[in-house]
């Protein structure tokens, strides 16, 4: 059976009545103005190009559209200059795509449905959550392969151990990175399913993707969950431009922790060698 992985990245997505994000807690026009502020967009693009994309490019299992498709889901109202920069990145990789949604379109898995409909055989597929400012360890997909089996269809997968990195836009690097144990973290949270070609249906029909399992913090209320926290598998990037709500108290607590071991960090996240502040590296 063919296997396919879909990584869905929400990128400055403008959706009416969106909930759960600080920036969306406004009327639509105020939300639009904040979301598409040029400074904010430049910073989000910086994080994606320096953190998220390099973490994908450096995977030990070389990425190819034969087995993985990474979809940047963004707004059709995104300013033209930003669209051009995103599209220039997409042109460099056969596994990277962009899907523009209208403000009324709420189905961020739209690309996935269209892609599966073109298949001429059954497909065992995984869906993976990833934000546009976070990173996956370089062996993420290699490690996920051991769970990517028919007997795990309907299950979710969480790699619950990683790092939290405090990014400074002025210096253009992480000023501090600490250990961050967070079971059910959204970064890399995955789900397994099968698309049945003959019947155009799904084995896991109610929860078809990881996004159908609702909030990541309560994902195990809706699907059985495989939890593996034996390795450092992600970096959660903390910064002034973060969209996550209610994170100030958590960030303050994390900042008090000692910096992580730098050699272990570089082994799993080699791109960080260009993104660590000198004062952190020398500690």
PyMOL commands that set and color helices and strands:
alter all, ss='L'
color gray80, all
select helices_A, chain A and resi 22-24+28-35+38-57+80-90+110-117+140-147+150-152+210-213+216-221+248-255+262-268+270-274+278-281
alter helices_A, ss='H'
color red, helices_A
select strands_A, chain A and resi 2-11+68-75+96-101+123-131+135-136+156-159+161-168+173-181+190-196+201-202+225-228+234-238
alter strands_A, ss='S'
color yellow, strands_A
deselect
rebuild
show_as cartoon
